[in-house]
């Protein structure tokens, strides 16, 4: 009897037994698991692994090699008893030839460096070796079906209230009851202040001004008797041969009734892209490029773009910039203009270079925006950056409103017309002041010069309009803010992070604090928009109110025990509260809230807000910033502005009276050109070599270079 066979025997007989022939199942190498408790990589942790830093090191090494060869050559040629005249320069950063080319002597003198500072109203451009920049209007006139004064049915600016029959309301009701009541309140407050300072105030001053302005006719002067007549831009007799566009000062001198019609486009408005007046962003970028290119060719006599590869460019950008703006400008300078190298500098930092300040709170009052930033040891403090959407153009607008309210003899003035806009700017510069000693009934005159018309001479009187208009910086509700957010984000969206899609434009705690002051519901709106209600500050029991940013300034005694000590820079250690937030957890508002709220508050409040977040509860830094407030820009050129600002800040914060000082730019510098001058100095310094972006590295890495080349966190 045969016994039962096992399973292995059956498999062996059937040929199904598994045998090991020492052959791998696959030729792919087996990857072992990573020990997550101890793993390490050197990827992008050394300078030689990053292209911009590696190229810079190679340039330094090549220069040292060339210097050593020159020294050896000089030693070989020299006689044995005569020492060589050539000495080796061991400073690696001195006179390094940059990636874009160019000799060290030319770089040191700035002959091969173009400095560009664009603004909402003016563009300043020049070589770094020039003592002063060339200023041209940041405007382009394009052939259009109608000019800007004929659009929207010819609605004038400032906008008047019309009656049912189509006629304009009387001057006292022309701008609505809100403007009239606020204007009268400001006028009454000025009289009280003047009487308190023992200044003479005539009780019937307003009546004298109104009666004279409403009854005085104008006088016509023939063109050949006008020695100051204007040479208007000639278009030509044949409309088909008219140019497609005109830039610079010639664009502002085009007659409004020209054939064909031309419309003025200002591509930058209030420090932003002017998206409202454009149909697509391509045309917007093209206009910026054309204006800058024509300015370089006409003002600097660099007519051949093929020669621009031998030049470097220093471009001035706002403190609180937008990433897409910087990226687009970099592409324009590299691709369209073909510069050999480019670097960027922020406005406030450039101002300190130009004025020679080491530590300062820079207040730049421009045509349509006011920027404030604290600068310390060559760096802009990020959380102190403030950008207010008001400037000298708002003063011009409200000054014309006040004059029309008091029966201005030229009642048909329209700031949309080019000659009226130039006239209003001239009147503001000539008559506005902030010195109370000059406030009285003043006799004034002006000449209206319009194309194809006789010159008209107007006589008028002014009283307190000349001081109340620039005081709008401290009472900004008198300004018209109705259209300042119009068209925002219509063409160009927010910059977003490549990986998580979150907005990555630079933010500032001071700017967020100002938005919260304007719109206290900003926090709740941000939480609602994000869909996060778990972190809302909603409690069933009353909570203690959080301190505001001005609590420290309101305490005139300033006890040292309440100030505390500054917290470390790290995020882990909380310090004293600022604006209800801890130092280590300073947050900013979301981009949607920041785009919907117009940042406009009183100028002195904005300065205190910037200094509070810039000093970060450090009492010594607070004193230093308050003692080095530098006010620059065209909007600050009103006589007596600096004195008035200093007195107002001292009245608001008497505990810091002995520390507050308002500084100005050096006497030999125009306050409007301080930033350009600082950028020209920056372009000639040898220590800025790390900031230059060369052609080869830009072709390889593109805008990613900004993370390595900018002196701030881009």
Helices and strands as residue ranges (DSSP letters): H 7-14, G 47-49, H 51-77, H 104-109, E 113-118, E 122-127, E 134-137, E 140-143, G 151-154, G 171-173, H 176-196, H 205-215, E 219-221, G 223-225, G 239-241, E 245-247, H 249-252, E 262-265, E 268-269, E 272-273, H 281-299, G 305-310, E 312-317, H 323-331, I 332-336, E 341-346, H 347-355, E 359-365, E 370-376, E 379-380, G 382-384, E 386-388, H 392-405, H 418-431, G 436-438, E 442-448, E 455-462, H 465-468, G 470-473, G 476-478, H 509-518, H 522-530, H 551-554, G 560-562, E 577-578, E 581-582, G 583-585, H 591-596, H 603-615, H 619-626, E 629-632, G 634-636, H 641-652, G 654-656, E 662-663, G 671-673, H 674-684, G 686-691, E 693-694, H 695-701, G 702-705, H 706-709
